[in-house]
Each structure stands twice: as structure tokens, then as C-alpha cells.
Amino acid sequence: MPTTTGSFTADERLDPQEMVVLHRVFRREIPLLANLVEAAPPGDPRRTAVLADHLDLVLGALGEHHEGEDDLLWPKLRERAAPDDSVVSRMADQHEAIAGALAAAIELSHRWRTQADRDTALLLAESLRTLDRHATAHMDDEEAHLLPLMADHITSREWTEVGERGRRSVPKTKILIFLGAILEDATAQERQLFLSQMPAPARLLWRTLGTRLYKRTTARVRRSGAALPRT
């Protein structure tokens, strides 16, 4: 494998925008869920379950995304991107801080699901805001300083392995919902990028079922009209 800048063919070269689009899910959903949890009426197990289910999806996806980077990207970058591997080390340190905040939020979410009480809801909302601060600072740093290294030293196929690992971690019943979360704020070009990577039957399923499912899900979670991702 060549490791120097510009050594990849056009087909091999990674498009870093894919990570930016994925990051938008976490940038949007985590602070939104913090506000929704805080506003949830205490003692309402049905509302609590709706939000806790969505938290399971978002927090699980964030954790798996970072574990995929830890296992599949950082070792390659440390080998190929030296002497710039200090950036990778900083990313790994930030992942540790995020992992602690993520674990706290998951524990509180599980507790709140069973208790549906006001005190736990407030603790969970604050925990999500702490996680959001860590994650946002990391994503800002990653997009500014790591993505150029990835474009030079990680192939499109290697990045796809991270994405496939993440998709396997999402329950099959939630795949279309998470795809909708990715496409919600995507540009037309970004939507085309993600949809083009899907098999034709999956694209048809998204257009015939997924858009409606995502709209219903987000309306239920947000208790408001939800933007429908364009097909």
C-alpha cells in the first residue's frame, strides 16, 4: 500500500465529506434529545420509552463509530501519517473523554427508562449536554485536522469498512431510521453519494417506505412536524 500524498487513484481516494455528513447526525440529535428529555413529563412511561429508544440508537451509533475508528483507522494512520501522528494521538485521547461521557449518558438513559422520574431526567439531560460538548469539540478538531490526513492516507475501501461495521451495529428495524437521520440535513450531492452506495432494492425500500417511516419516527420523537428527507 503506498503511503504518500497523492498516491491513490481517483477510485481509491476517500471523500472526507462522508464523515462530515455523519457527524451532523450527532451534532443535531444529542442536544435535541437533551432538550426533549428535560421537557418530558415525569411519570409518563410511554414518552420516556420513545425518547429512550431513540437515545439507544443515537448513542449506540456514536459509540460504534468511535470504536470503528479506534480499531480500523487509528493504527493505519499512526503507521502511514508519521510524523503527523500527534493528531491521531489527540483524537484517541478525545475518544477516551467521549467514552466516559457516553457511558454516563447510557447508564442514566437506562435508569430513566425504568423510573421515568424528573430527577433522573434532569441528570440525563445534563449528561447529554456534557457529551455534546466533548463530541462537538472533537468533531470540530477532527474535521479541521484529521480529515486531510485521512484523505491522503486512508482509502475509500478502508473507510467503507468502518461504515459497514457501523451499519452492522444498527438493529435491522432501525436501519431506515438512521439513514433518514443521515439524509435529513444532507445536500442533494451528499444524498446522492450515500444512496449510490446502497443496492438498488435498498434504495427502492428507502423511497417507498423509509421516508414515511422516518417522518413518523421523528414526529413522534420531537412531537412536531418533521422534515422529510428528499429522495
Rosetta blueprint (number, residue, H / E / L):
1 M L
2 P L
3 T L
4 T L
5 T L
6 G L
7 S L
8 F L
9 T L
10 A L
11 D L
12 E L
13 R E
14 L L
15 D L
16 P L
17 Q H
18 E H
19 M H
20 V H
21 V H
22 L H
23 H H
24 R H
25 V H
26 F H
27 R H
28 R H
29 E H
30 I H
31 P H
32 L H
33 L H
34 A H
35 N H
36 L H
37 V H
38 E H
39 A H
40 A L
41 P L
42 P L
43 G L
44 D L
45 P H
46 R H
47 R H
48 T H
49 A H
50 V H
51 L H
52 A H
53 D H
54 H H
55 L H
56 D H
57 L H
58 V H
59 L H
60 G H
61 A H
62 L H
63 G H
64 E H
65 H H
66 H H
67 E H
68 G H
69 E H
70 D H
71 D H
72 L H
73 L H
74 W H
75 P H
76 K H
77 L H
78 R H
79 E H
80 R H
81 A L
82 A L
83 P L
84 D L
85 D H
86 S H
87 V H
88 V H
89 S H
90 R H
91 M H
92 A H
93 D H
94 Q H
95 H H
96 E H
97 A H
98 I H
99 A H
100 G H
101 A H
102 L H
103 A H
104 A H
105 A H
106 I H
107 E H
108 L H
109 S H
110 H H
111 R H
112 W H
113 R H
114 T H
115 Q H
116 A L
117 D L
118 R H
119 D H
120 T H
121 A H
122 L H
123 L H
124 L H
125 A H
126 E H
127 S H
128 L H
129 R H
130 T H
131 L H
132 D H
133 R H
134 H H
135 A H
136 T H
137 A H
138 H H
139 M H
140 D H
141 D H
142 E H
143 E H
144 A H
145 H H
146 L H
147 L H
148 P H
149 L H
150 M H
151 A H
152 D H
153 H H
154 I L
155 T E
156 S H
157 R H
158 E H
159 W H
160 T H
161 E H
162 V H
163 G H
164 E H
165 R H
166 G H
167 R H
168 R H
169 S H
170 V L
171 P L
172 K H
173 T H
174 K H
175 I H
176 L H
177 I H
178 F H
179 L H
180 G H
181 A H
182 I H
183 L H
184 E L
185 D L
186 A L
187 T L
188 A H
189 Q H
190 E H
191 R H
192 Q H
193 L H
194 F H
195 L H
196 S H
197 Q L
198 M L
199 P L
200 A H
201 P H
202 A H
203 R H
204 L H
205 L H
206 W H
207 R H
208 T H
209 L H
210 G H
211 T H
212 R H
213 L H
214 Y H
215 K H
216 R H
217 T H
218 T H
219 A H
220 R H
221 V H
222 R H
223 R L
224 S L
225 G L
226 A L
227 A L
228 L L
229 P L
230 R L
231 T L
